[in-house]
Amino acid sequence: MNRVELVCVGTELLLSRVNTNVHLVSNYLNRAGLTLSRNTTVGDVQEEIAACVREALHRSSLVIVCGGLGPTFDDVTREAVAELLNRKLIFDPEVWEAIREYFQRRKVNPPESVKKQACIIEGSQVLPNHRGTAPGLLIPVNPGGKTLILLPGPPVELEGILEESVLPHLKKAFPSPEKRCFRFTVAGLPESVVEERSSSLFSRYEKEMAEFTILTGPGVIELLVQVFEGKKEVARKIEEELKTIFGEAFLGLESPSLPELVGNLLLERRWTLTVAESCTGGMVGSKITDVPGSSAYFKGSIVAYSNQLKRRLLKVPPTLLRKFGAVSEQVAIAMAKGARKVGKSDVSLSLTGVAGPGGASPEKPVGLVWMAVAFPDNRCLARQFLFGGNRLQVRERAVFSGLDFLRREIIGWRPKEKRGRK
Amino acid sequence: MNRVELVCVGTELLLSRVNTNVHLVSNYLNRAGLTLSRNTTVGDVQEEIAACVREALHRSSLVIVCGGLGPTFDDVTREAVAELLNRKLIFDPEVWEAIREYFQRRKVNPPESVKKQACIIEGSQVLPNHRGTAPGLLIPVNPGGKTLILLPGPPVELEGILEESVLPHLKKAFPSPEKRCFRFTVAGLPESVVEERSSSLFSRYEKEMAEFTILTGPGVIELLVQVFEGKKEVARKIEEELKTIFGEAFLGLESPSLPELVGNLLLERRWTLTVAESCTGGMVGSKITDVPGSSAYFKGSIVAYSNQLKRRLLKVPPTLLRKFGAVSEQVAIAMAKGARKVGKSDVSLSLTGVAGPGGASPEKPVGLVWMAVAFPDNRCLARQFLFGGNRLQVRERAVFSGLDFLRREIIGWRPKEKRGRK
């Protein structure tokens, strides 16, 4: 069995990059038919790094180390590994030339400290880094026929080297993968419901699957199905059954993110979108504009956090605000219609709710969110949601439920005779 | 030395929670004078979990395990640890009663599967969970006098038990901490500059400090200083010197986040804020409204992604857009003034830039962002930024630089005679 482990180095990794890097490495391994068994994260302490790598090499045939290849005093991965393997660090003129060119393109002279990034471990293969200075290193470790790969920590650089060098190497080194991984995505349902509805399906296929995992991603649930090589038709049968079980909630295989899905639907219909937000404070607009090219369909978002802006910019009638309050079906509808009009867009989405911890009442508890979608014929559909959790969780859930609500309504929309739904 | 390790369990941890949980545990350990030496993340595989815990107990005197205490089939931490320690799992009526009450408060009957969460490991102390169902377990491991603590994975529940039970236990178990940790924060400067400017200071104090680390947080740089117990005056001297070195960029000890700092400044002055965003698509509004109670000073954000909305909502003159383009000093100023006016607020912040990958030109490269702040006397100050990185990084850096720009301008603002700066 080809066991693979990851070691992440650097105290700062504890804060922000670990997620991204583990996810990136895990994805690329999956694409080569491999699975990550363990990730270990350590600070920039030479003995600790050496211990982690030694232990991981003992357990696994492939060990990837991320981070600690930078130029500053606390970057010691190169030194730790060289000492562990009892190999020399050798200055490599070709690597140094690539680093100098990298700086020259930016019209800066390379500082002296960068020179240590041109030192490579004896007997290693250089994996070029086109997005930064420190190259990756691929090191065959014998006896045992194991492989150690050192990669830089910044996610952009890591991804570049994974795509250009590591993935081709893995495909060559492991030409007949044991398993293949399929990622199916479901939106708009809680994890427990997804598990319940899919459990009988997966117990029927238990013998043909290598592994089955349910992952909670941002706003979507991922069903990770690993099948043994040569059993691809099993994955196809599972896909068909999932389609039947989940209907509109099933987003498919390797599907794009919710904001991308909404964007694609809008592009297909040549529709434009305006958003009106209150409790989400701009998070919906932020998610939509995460997608490059979203300016083709996104007009903007009016974050009307105060009632004054709801009146002034979205033309919500003051009587509605007084009579029903800002968190109500009536105000959600008025916000959606106002956003559609001011943005001169085909559709609009509005969200207004109680994110907490303050602002709740017995009738309007923390987690209550009203949303509305306005359509090209000015029909409008509102829906109530009640989310659990703290302020952050309520807001995040509102954003993804809002995007999924919009997605489903766009799919389901049919031009109708004048009567309309509301 | 009291070595501490963390083991995070659950495949989903690879995706979203690891960061939060490692950060939480690390913070609470720091508060008890302890430091996290290593974090290991594994999937829900019983043998793998047992191996990680066994190895960690071998190396460290305190091992904390997060996750895998849920009710579903793939939650196996309890079983893995019981088998490893060769102890029984015992049904605990008191724990079961607490779980039943938890469900009753939500007017739901506990499903049968939850019963396994009432099983505790022989010889362990129950750490009550007031925010969920699975309690934490504190297990003395002998011989060796080591301690194993099992905690649930959902961050909200984890934090509750860390605060209520784990921190008091650690303070009692390790009454004379070896070190104390101080976190100083600096905003608006790149990590390399912070390192350069502070390096001589820290080399002078090298002998009195146990450890010194620079962490890159969201929009701020944290300087983590650990001093040996009884050397608190060293931390105070370092704080004074940092204040001199960094001036306005120094946010201080255990400082609130940038959005909180901006909110506090606005509250002190009884000012309100409106934002006008383009390339950040709502991220600024989103960050500001992360802070509970922000409705006291935040009117809203006009996310004018299209030029049409810049004209309609922010009253940016079409001639400016034609002559200088949307990403320009002139348009940033017009956006800020328009936002201040439409929001009837005291101050406003505007951001307009090229986030990429499309939309760039030789004069306006990816990463160029113009920002402006408009003041109570309608004076307006614009500033140009050039950020490196991909779309995500440019947008994130713009958000935090924008908040820091606003923070500094609010601090520096003095009412002036009519001339004004612009």
Chai-1 contact restraints between the chains, C-beta under 6 A:
chainA,res_idxA,chainB,res_idxB,connection_type,confidence,min_distance_angstrom,max_distance_angstrom,comment,restraint_id
A,T11,B,T213,contact,1.0,0.0,6.0,A-B,restraint_1
A,E12,B,L215,contact,1.0,0.0,6.0,A-B,restraint_2
A,E12,B,T216,contact,1.0,0.0,6.0,A-B,restraint_3
A,L14,B,V22,contact,1.0,0.0,6.0,A-B,restraint_4
A,L15,B,L215,contact,1.0,0.0,6.0,A-B,restraint_5
A,V18,B,V18,contact,1.0,0.0,6.0,A-B,restraint_6
A,N19,B,V18,contact,1.0,0.0,6.0,A-B,restraint_7
A,N19,B,N19,contact,1.0,0.0,6.0,A-B,restraint_8
A,V22,B,L14,contact,1.0,0.0,6.0,A-B,restraint_9
A,R38,B,V42,contact,1.0,0.0,6.0,A-B,restraint_10
A,N39,B,T41,contact,1.0,0.0,6.0,A-B,restraint_11
A,T40,B,T40,contact,1.0,0.0,6.0,A-B,restraint_12
A,T41,B,N39,contact,1.0,0.0,6.0,A-B,restraint_13
A,V42,B,R38,contact,1.0,0.0,6.0,A-B,restraint_14
A,V156,B,N390,contact,1.0,0.0,6.0,A-B,restraint_15
A,T213,B,T11,contact,1.0,0.0,6.0,A-B,restraint_16
A,L215,B,E12,contact,1.0,0.0,6.0,A-B,restraint_17
A,L215,B,L15,contact,1.0,0.0,6.0,A-B,restraint_18
A,T216,B,E12,contact,1.0,0.0,6.0,A-B,restraint_19
A,G281,B,G285,contact,1.0,0.0,6.0,A-B,restraint_20
A,G281,B,S286,contact,1.0,0.0,6.0,A-B,restraint_21
A,G281,B,T289,contact,1.0,0.0,6.0,A-B,restraint_22
A,G282,B,G282,contact,1.0,0.0,6.0,A-B,restraint_23
A,G282,B,G285,contact,1.0,0.0,6.0,A-B,restraint_24
A,G282,B,S286,contact,1.0,0.0,6.0,A-B,restraint_25
A,G282,B,S301,contact,1.0,0.0,6.0,A-B,restraint_26
A,M283,B,S286,contact,1.0,0.0,6.0,A-B,restraint_27
A,G285,B,G281,contact,1.0,0.0,6.0,A-B,restraint_28
A,G285,B,G282,contact,1.0,0.0,6.0,A-B,restraint_29
A,G285,B,V303,contact,1.0,0.0,6.0,A-B,restraint_30
A,S286,B,G281,contact,1.0,0.0,6.0,A-B,restraint_31
A,S286,B,G282,contact,1.0,0.0,6.0,A-B,restraint_32
A,S286,B,M283,contact,1.0,0.0,6.0,A-B,restraint_33
A,S286,B,S286,contact,1.0,0.0,6.0,A-B,restraint_34
A,T289,B,G281,contact,1.0,0.0,6.0,A-B,restraint_35
A,P292,B,P357,contact,1.0,0.0,6.0,A-B,restraint_36
A,P292,B,R391,contact,1.0,0.0,6.0,A-B,restraint_37
A,S295,B,Y305,contact,1.0,0.0,6.0,A-B,restraint_38
A,F298,B,Y305,contact,1.0,0.0,6.0,A-B,restraint_39
A,K299,B,S306,contact,1.0,0.0,6.0,A-B,restraint_40
A,K299,B,L309,contact,1.0,0.0,6.0,A-B,restraint_41
A,G300,B,V303,contact,1.0,0.0,6.0,A-B,restraint_42
A,G300,B,A304,contact,1.0,0.0,6.0,A-B,restraint_43
A,G300,B,Y305,contact,1.0,0.0,6.0,A-B,restraint_44
A,G300,B,S306,contact,1.0,0.0,6.0,A-B,restraint_45
A,G300,B,L309,contact,1.0,0.0,6.0,A-B,restraint_46
A,S301,B,G282,contact,1.0,0.0,6.0,A-B,restraint_47
A,S301,B,V303,contact,1.0,0.0,6.0,A-B,restraint_48
A,V303,B,G285,contact,1.0,0.0,6.0,A-B,restraint_49
A,V303,B,G300,contact,1.0,0.0,6.0,A-B,restraint_50
A,V303,B,S301,contact,1.0,0.0,6.0,A-B,restraint_51
A,A304,B,G300,contact,1.0,0.0,6.0,A-B,restraint_52
A,Y305,B,S295,contact,1.0,0.0,6.0,A-B,restraint_53
A,Y305,B,F298,contact,1.0,0.0,6.0,A-B,restraint_54
A,Y305,B,G300,contact,1.0,0.0,6.0,A-B,restraint_55
A,S306,B,K299,contact,1.0,0.0,6.0,A-B,restraint_56
A,S306,B,G300,contact,1.0,0.0,6.0,A-B,restraint_57
A,L309,B,K299,contact,1.0,0.0,6.0,A-B,restraint_58
A,L309,B,G300,contact,1.0,0.0,6.0,A-B,restraint_59
A,P357,B,P292,contact,1.0,0.0,6.0,A-B,restraint_60
A,R391,B,P292,contact,1.0,0.0,6.0,A-B,restraint_61
